[in-house]
């Protein structure tokens, strides 16, 4: 292969990897940038599938995963197991064979 093709292939791989990391680390930013890019394409008359323009619906409330539910009303109380105390010699013994 020629060096130019190799450079293009490496550039595509690096770009795709960078976008995957950005989508993972900064989902809100990448969603906003994608929406702005698609809006610019639509203004120029490029046909865009409606599925792409719909965007990802962001969750709200407890489904958002923001971590603030611990202080809100939708947080479920912590489940605690009852603790049983027995007096020594109360007749409760473990079976050993």
Residue pairs with C-beta under 8 A, 6 or more apart in sequence:
19 30
22 29
22 30
23 30
31 55
31 56
35 55
38 48
38 52
38 53
41 48
42 48
42 53
58 64
59 65
61 74
62 69
62 72
62 74
62 75
69 75
86 92
